[in-house]
């Protein structure tokens, strides 16, 4: 894993991950830098590694069996327990504010523990209060992770 800060802003870092294990390791490091309560917004194409990164975040927050972390595509929200509650949200199948309201996101988003949101592009107006991670496929197992710290 190779990390560098971009020149435009000290709040943005870029990580080159060469494998799923390195992507998970990046998640671990992101978790260690969070101030709880925290929100982490994940952005990237299908199969980019959002759930792999979330597994590392869960490990960094003390989840004993991070292998249990899986995409909540159908359940919408999975809750894991580590040093704090971790709400793993997948908005892929949701459309519009009505669907967002129906899952009760406002009950925990930014209020307690850590909320990790996959497909966060569907969550309007929250990036100012969160850590945003954009994951770009760089071919094969390589990924470029751009981390925007807004805390």
N, C-alpha and C positions, 0 to 999 in steps of 0.2 A: 504494500500500500504506500503510495507516494502522496504527500500532502504539500500544498503550497497556498499561500495567501495571494489573492489577486491584488493588483495595484490600485484598483479603483476605491476599495473600501476595506478597512480592517475587519469589518463584520462579516465578510464573505471569505470562505475558504473552499478550496477545490481539492478533492481527493480522487486519485486514480486507483481504482480497485482492479486487481487482476484475477480475482476469483470470488466465488460466493463466500468463502471463508474470510477473505479480506473485507468484503461488503459487510458481513456480520461483525467483524472487528471494528469497522467504522461506526456501526450502530452502537457498539459497546462504548466507544469513546464519546460519541454524541451524548449518550445517556449520562456519562460521568460529568458532563459540562452543564447539565440542565439545572435550573433553579425551580424546585417544585413548589407549587403546582406549575405544570408546563404543558404546552401543546406543541406537537411536532407534526407538521404538514408535509406529506410525501407526494411528490409529483413525478410521473414517469409513465412510459408506455406499458402496456400489458406485458408481463414477463421481465420487466426491467430490474426487479430485485427489491421491490418495496417490502414484501413480507420477510425476505432475508435480512434486510436492514432492521426491521422491527424485531426480529429474533435477537439481534445483537443489542438493541435498546433494552429489551426485556432482560437479557443476561446482565447488562450493565446496571440494571435496577434490581438485581437480586433474585430474579425468578429462578427457582431451583432446577427446573427442567425446561429450558428454552426450546427443546425439541417439540414441546406441546404447542408452540406458537404457530398458528396456521392462519391462512387468510379467512376472514369472516365474511366472505362473499355472500353467503346465503343467510347467515345469522345476523349480519350487519355489525354486531358488536361482540367481541370476545373480551372477557375480563381476566387478567392474570394478577397474581399477588406476589409482590417482592417486597422491597423496602417501602413501597407505597402501592396503591392500586394502579394498574395499567389498563387503560381502556383502548383496545385495538379496534378501530372503526374502518369499515370499507364502504365507501359511498358509490362504488361502481354501478350498482343496480338502482340507485335512487335518482329521482328526477324532481327538481324543484323544491321550493321551501316547504311545501306541505309534507313531502316525504321526510325531509330533515326534521321537521317538528314532530312527526309521528314516532321517531325513534328515541325521543327524549334527550337529544344531544345536549341541549342547553342545561340539563340537570347536572352534567359532570364536566363539560368542556371548559377547561381552564379553572375549575373550582377546586378539584382535589386530585392528587396523584398526577399521572402523566397520561395524556390522551394522544395517541398516534393515529393520524387519519390518512388512510390510503385514498387516492383519487380526490385529494383535497381541492382540486380545481372546482369541484361542485359545491364547495363550502364558501359562500360569498363573504367578503369583508372580514376576514379573520387574520390575514397574514401579518398585520402590524403587531400582533400580540403573541407571535409564535416563532419557533425555529422552523424554517422552510428548507426542505431538502429536495433538490431536483436531481433525478437519476437519469443519466443519458447512456444508452447502449453504445459502447465504443467498439463493438465487434467481439465475437466469441464470448468469453466470460468476463471481458473487461467492461467496467462501468466508470463513468465520470460522475462524481457526486459533488454538487455545489450546495454548500451549507450556508444559509443566510441566518445569522443570529439576530433576533429582534427582541431579546429579553433584556 
